[in-house]
Structure formats: C-alpha cells, structure tokens
Amino acid sequence: MANRIFVLAVFALWLSSMAWLVTERVMPGMGDGHSPSIETFRDNQVVAWEVEWANNPVGKAASVRVAGVGGTVELHNRILLHDMPISDLAPTWMRMAVPSLGKMSFDVKSRIEVDSLGNFSSFHSKVSLNEMASVLRISGRVKDSYLNLTVSTGSLPYETSVYLPDSNSLNEVLFPGSELPYMYLGKHWQEEVYSPFRASGDQIELVKVEVVAEEKLFFAEELRRVFKVEYQGLLGSGISEKARLQAVSWVEPEGSILRRDVYLGSSHLRFNRLTEAESNAMGQKFFEDMITLETDSFNSEVASDQN
C-alpha cells in the first residue's frame, strides 16, 4: 500500500507539472532579465480557470501574485481536480507498473518567490491525494547557479542539486502566465526550455511556438476574436507533427489567454478562463487562508535562518 501511494504521489506531481507548465513555459522574451510571465499579473489579481477532461468538468485552477518581504514577489498557484481517469493520463511505463490506477482526486498548492531584482529565488509545492493531506512536498532554492531541490514523501526525504544553465529559462518553466502579448498571425519563435521535472532525463527541450490561425471564441457570453497559438516539440525523429503538439492557446489580440489545451496521454486537459468576477470569487476560497498561513510560515523560516 505504501508503494502504491508513493507511485500515485509521484504521478500527481508529474501531472500537475505538465498541466500548469507545458503551456506556460514558453514565452517570447521581453528583455530586462525579468520573468515575462509573472509580470503579466497585477498584485492581488486572481486569474482562474475551469478545467475539463474529455469535455467533462473535473476541477479548478488559479494563480495570484502578492507582495512578499523586502521587495520580493510571490506567485501562489493551486490546481484542484477530482475523479481524474489516471490510466488515461499516465505514461506507458506507469500503466505497465500499476495497471489498476482507477480515478484519483488531488490538490496541488505551490508558492514561487522572485527576489527584489526580478530573479527566481525559490518555490514550495505540496500535493494532497484523495483524503490524504500533503502526501508529497517539493521545494527548491537557488544558490550559486544551482537549484537545490528537496522532495519529501512521508519520512523519506530526497535532496539533490541541479545546475541552472539559465535562470531566465527556469523562470519560464515555473511561472504560469495569464497573457501572451504582441501576437499576430504568422508570428513564431522557438526557445530552449529548461525543466528539472522532465522524466526523459533530457532537461533541455527545444519548443516551437507559432500563431497559426485567427478564430472566434465565446467568452463571458460574447463572441471574441482570438489567435490560435500552437506549441510543438522539435526533438524526436520519426515523430509525426500531430504527436509533437504539446499545447494550444487561444489568445485575444490584447494578449489575454482565454483557453488552453494541454495534451496528456490519449486526450487533453482544457483550461477555460473565468471572468474577473468569477476569478475573484474563487480566489476567496482558494487563496485567502493559504496565503496568510504560508506567508507567516515562510517569514518564520527566514527569521530562523537569519538568527
């Protein structure tokens, strides 16, 4: 039973990372050495999404940016999904190892900190599975061009250090954005993206992003003009163009992302953006207590480190 829980916990981390990060980690560079994604948020602005799997609602996701200590900035993220068909989502190796995965509900909370100069500093995440709180915890802190990672499940901590070739690319991995500004039909770019969470062992991936079409999309009971933006991996010989498709975003001309599809397993997760009023209402449920408690805890840790 313990091994089964551990496998599910690791998978939950994989799933949550993929769901949030695949569409977010590639952003056109905006210069100044700052993370482009976190700057698309205003302080205390909640950006929230309804999540679907195979056209069925399965949960909610949201992000909010708040002021930290001493000029720092914190980005809090949460994704809450229920009755997820794990066998459909799991990679092949997991389906072979644990064939009867069934369905699972999980809650992933994370806090990302940016220092006063706009550089990524640290992150903390915890995963709850079904009714089991904080089954898995993962944290990372940057020191001397290395990301020091700590992963804990029960009484089994694991620590490792990962060299960061470019902290800006790590910013693009970890910060979920709410906008893709300056889009136009035919625009394209590619980025080398770094992620310490990739299962393949190759932590650098080349991804091509292109604005491929102009479409119409209903949002807030209005028909909106949007650009369709596709994200495709460039590595892997013999892989079809369709198989390389990782995600699709639908973006208003002003830059707001209204919908995102993230391709996983045999289907995809769909993130439908909520209106500002709906996002604020969700923020009251998702973040009010979490931000207060986690910020107080973090401040206590900082004070302890300074003593």
C-alpha positions in Angstrom: 0.0 0.0 0.0 2.8 2.4 0.9 4.5 1.8 -2.5 1.2 2.3 -4.3 0.7 5.7 -2.5 4.2 6.7 -3.4 3.7 5.9 -7.1 0.5 7.9 -7.2 2.1 10.8 -5.4 5.0 10.9 -7.9 2.5 10.8 -10.7 0.4 13.6 -9.2 3.5 15.8 -9.2 4.1 14.9 -12.8 0.5 15.6 -13.8 0.3 18.9 -12.1 3.6 20.0 -13.5 2.5 19.1 -17.0 -0.9 20.7 -16.7 0.5 24.0 -15.5 3.8 24.2 -17.2 3.6 22.8 -20.7 1.6 25.8 -22.0 3.3 28.3 -19.7 7.0 27.6 -20.0 7.5 29.1 -23.5 7.1 32.9 -23.6 8.5 35.4 -26.0 11.4 37.2 -24.4 10.7 40.6 -23.1 14.2 41.7 -22.0 15.2 43.3 -18.8 16.1 40.0 -17.2 12.7 39.6 -15.6 10.4 36.7 -15.8 7.9 37.6 -18.6 5.1 35.5 -17.1 4.9 36.9 -13.6 4.8 40.4 -15.0 1.5 39.6 -16.7 -0.1 39.6 -13.3 -1.2 42.6 -11.2 -0.8 42.4 -7.4 -3.7 40.6 -5.8 -5.3 39.8 -9.2 -6.6 36.3 -9.3 -6.6 34.5 -12.7 -8.7 31.4 -12.5 -9.7 28.6 -14.9 -12.3 25.8 -15.1 -10.6 22.6 -16.1 -12.1 19.9 -18.4 -11.1 16.4 -19.3 -12.7 14.8 -22.4 -15.3 17.6 -22.3 -16.2 16.9 -18.7 -15.6 19.4 -15.9 -13.0 18.0 -13.5 -11.9 20.9 -11.4 -10.5 24.4 -11.0 -7.1 26.1 -11.2 -5.9 29.6 -10.2 -2.9 31.9 -9.7 -2.5 35.1 -7.7 0.5 37.4 -7.3 1.1 39.1 -3.9 3.8 41.3 -2.4 6.4 39.5 -0.4 9.0 40.6 2.2 11.7 43.2 1.3 10.6 43.9 -2.2 10.1 40.3 -3.2 7.1 39.0 -5.1 5.2 35.7 -4.5 3.1 33.9 -7.0 0.7 31.4 -5.5 -0.8 28.6 -7.7 -3.4 26.0 -6.9 -5.0 23.2 -9.0 -7.8 21.1 -7.6 -9.0 18.2 -9.7 -11.4 15.4 -8.8 -12.2 11.9 -10.3 -9.3 12.0 -12.8 -9.0 8.9 -15.0 -5.4 8.1 -14.1 -5.0 5.2 -16.6 -5.8 7.6 -19.5 -3.3 10.2 -18.2 -0.4 8.0 -17.1 2.6 7.4 -19.3 3.1 3.9 -20.7 5.7 2.9 -18.1 3.3 3.7 -15.3 0.3 1.8 -16.8 2.6 -1.3 -17.0 3.8 -0.9 -13.5 0.5 -0.2 -11.8 -2.3 -1.3 -14.2 -5.3 -0.7 -11.9 -4.9 3.0 -11.1 -8.6 3.9 -11.3 -9.5 7.5 -10.6 -7.9 10.0 -8.2 -8.6 13.4 -6.8 -5.7 15.7 -5.9 -4.9 19.2 -4.7 -1.6 20.8 -5.6 -0.6 24.1 -3.9 2.6 26.0 -4.7 4.3 29.2 -3.9 7.0 30.8 -6.1 9.2 33.6 -4.9 11.0 36.3 -7.0 13.6 38.5 -5.4 13.7 42.3 -5.5 15.7 42.2 -8.7 13.1 40.1 -10.5 15.1 36.8 -10.4 13.6 33.5 -9.4 14.6 32.6 -5.9 12.6 29.7 -4.5 9.5 27.6 -4.8 7.5 25.3 -2.5 4.8 22.8 -3.6 2.7 20.2 -1.8 0.4 17.5 -3.2 -2.6 16.0 -1.5 -4.1 12.8 -2.8 -7.8 12.0 -2.3 -8.2 12.5 1.5 -4.5 12.3 2.4 -3.1 15.7 3.0 0.5 16.7 2.0 1.5 13.3 0.7 4.3 14.8 -1.3 6.3 18.0 -0.8 8.9 19.5 -3.1 10.9 22.7 -2.6 13.7 24.4 -4.4 16.0 27.3 -3.7 18.6 28.9 -6.0 22.2 29.3 -4.7 25.4 29.9 -6.7 23.8 28.9 -10.1 22.3 25.7 -8.6 18.8 24.8 -7.8 18.8 22.9 -4.5 15.8 20.5 -4.5 14.2 18.7 -1.6 11.5 16.1 -2.2 9.7 14.6 0.8 7.1 11.8 1.0 6.3 10.7 4.5 9.6 10.1 6.2 11.6 9.7 3.0 13.3 13.0 2.1 15.4 13.2 -1.0 17.8 16.1 -1.8 19.7 16.9 -5.0 21.2 19.9 -6.7 20.7 20.8 -10.4 22.9 23.2 -12.3 21.0 26.1 -13.9 22.3 27.0 -17.3 20.0 30.0 -17.5 17.8 31.2 -14.7 15.5 33.0 -17.1 14.6 29.7 -18.8 13.8 28.3 -15.3 11.5 31.4 -14.8 9.6 30.4 -17.9 9.2 26.9 -16.6 7.8 27.8 -13.2 5.7 30.9 -13.7 2.2 30.4 -15.1 1.3 33.4 -17.3 -2.1 34.9 -17.9 -1.2 36.7 -21.2 0.7 36.3 -24.4 1.1 39.9 -25.7 2.0 41.1 -29.1 0.5 38.2 -31.1 -0.2 38.4 -34.8 -0.9 35.8 -37.5 2.3 34.0 -38.6 4.4 35.1 -35.6 6.6 32.3 -34.5 9.6 31.7 -32.3 11.4 28.9 -30.5 13.1 28.5 -27.2 15.4 26.2 -25.3 13.4 25.4 -22.2 14.8 24.0 -19.0 12.8 21.9 -16.6 14.1 19.9 -13.7 10.9 17.8 -13.6 11.1 16.2 -17.0 11.0 12.4 -16.9 13.1 11.8 -20.0 16.3 12.8 -18.4 17.0 15.4 -21.0 16.3 18.6 -19.1 16.6 20.9 -22.2 13.8 20.8 -24.7 13.5 22.8 -27.9 9.9 24.0 -28.4 8.5 25.9 -31.4 5.6 28.3 -30.9 3.5 29.7 -33.8 0.4 31.7 -34.2 -1.4 29.5 -36.8 -4.9 30.9 -37.2 -7.4 33.5 -36.3 -10.7 32.2 -34.8 -13.8 33.1 -32.8 -14.4 32.0 -29.2 -17.3 32.6 -26.8 -16.1 34.2 -23.5 -18.3 36.0 -20.9 -21.3 35.5 -23.2 -19.6 37.3 -26.0 -18.1 36.1 -29.3 -14.4 37.2 -29.1 -11.7 37.3 -31.8 -8.7 35.2 -30.8 -5.4 33.9 -32.2 -4.7 30.2 -32.1 -1.2 29.6 -30.8 0.4 26.1 -31.1 3.3 24.7 -29.1 5.3 21.8 -30.7 8.3 19.9 -29.6 11.1 19.9 -32.1 13.0 16.9 -30.9 12.4 13.2 -31.8 13.0 11.8 -35.3 10.1 9.8 -36.8 7.5 11.5 -34.6 4.6 13.0 -36.5 3.7 16.6 -36.3 0.4 15.8 -34.5 2.3 13.8 -31.9 4.7 16.7 -31.3 1.8 19.0 -30.5 2.0 19.7 -26.8 -0.5 22.5 -26.2 -2.7 25.1 -27.8 -3.6 28.6 -26.5 -6.4 30.9 -27.7 -5.3 34.5 -27.2 -7.2 37.8 -27.6 -5.4 40.5 -29.7 -4.8 42.4 -26.4 -3.0 39.4 -25.0 -5.3 37.7 -22.6 -5.3 33.9 -22.8 -8.9 32.7 -22.8 -8.5 28.9 -23.3 -5.6 26.4 -23.2 -5.5 22.8 -24.2 -2.7 20.7 -22.7 -2.2 17.3 -24.4 -1.6 14.4 -22.0 -1.8 10.7 -22.7 -4.7 9.9 -25.0 -6.6 13.1 -24.5 -6.1 16.6 -23.2 -6.8 18.9 -20.3 -8.7 22.1 -21.2 -8.4 25.3 -19.2 -11.2 27.7 -19.8 -10.5 31.2 -18.3 -13.1 32.5 -15.9 -14.3 36.1 -15.8 -12.7 38.6 -13.4 -15.7 38.4 -11.1 -15.7 34.6 -11.1 -11.9 34.6 -10.5 -12.2 36.9 -7.6 -14.9 34.7 -6.0 -12.7 31.6 -6.5 -9.7 33.4 -5.0 -11.6 33.9 -1.8 -11.9 30.1 -1.5 -8.6 29.1 -3.0 -6.1 31.6 -1.5 -7.1 33.7 1.4 -6.2 31.3 4.2 -3.4 29.6 2.2 -1.5 32.9 1.6 -1.8 34.1 5.2 -0.7 30.8 6.7 2.1 30.0 4.2 3.5 33.6 4.2 3.6 33.6 8.0 5.4 30.2 7.9 7.8 31.4 5.3 8.6 34.6 7.3 9.3 32.4 10.4 11.7 30.3 8.3 13.5 33.4 7.0 13.8 34.8 10.6 15.2 31.5 11.8 17.8 31.4 9.0 18.9 34.9 9.9 19.4 34.1 13.6 
